[in-house]
Amino acid sequence: MRPSHILESALYVTDLDQAEAFYRDVLGLERIARVEGRHVFFRCGQGILLLFNAEATKIPPPADAKLPVPPHGTAGPGHLCFAATADEIERWKHHLETRGISIEADFEWPNGGRSIYFRDPSGNSLEFAEPRIWGL
């Protein structure tokens, strides 16, 4: 048995309103769900990006919960990488910089492929990279 792909990825944020604005307005993702004070979810290609208020996810669900999702969460910045072509990376770099978002790193990997790194408003490390960095 082997999973076929990752369906959803989660990051933990300190301010849901700021996070929603960033991922919607800067990265252009489509919001698909929001629960005030707890989470905001976005569609990204074939996957889903879950943004949680970490404190809200530490609370165990009530015994009669309709969706008994177990407690989860983390502290500190996470990391997520979005796939992009070389041309798209160049366009993303310009798009981010014109919005005052600093590029922390921009380099070519030894086996080929470029990555750029930047931060979301909660300090999560985000990356655009060519899939060939992983031989894809």
Secondary structure as UniProt FT lines:
FT   STRAND          8..13
FT   HELIX           16..21
FT   HELIX           22..26
FT   STRAND          30..35
FT   TURN            36..38
FT   STRAND          39..44
FT   TURN            45..46
FT   STRAND          47..53
FT   HELIX           54..57
FT   TURN            63..64
FT   STRAND          79..83
FT   HELIX           86..98
FT   TURN            99..100
FT   STRAND          105..108
FT   TURN            110..111
FT   STRAND          114..119
FT   TURN            121..122
FT   STRAND          125..129
FT   HELIX           131..134
//
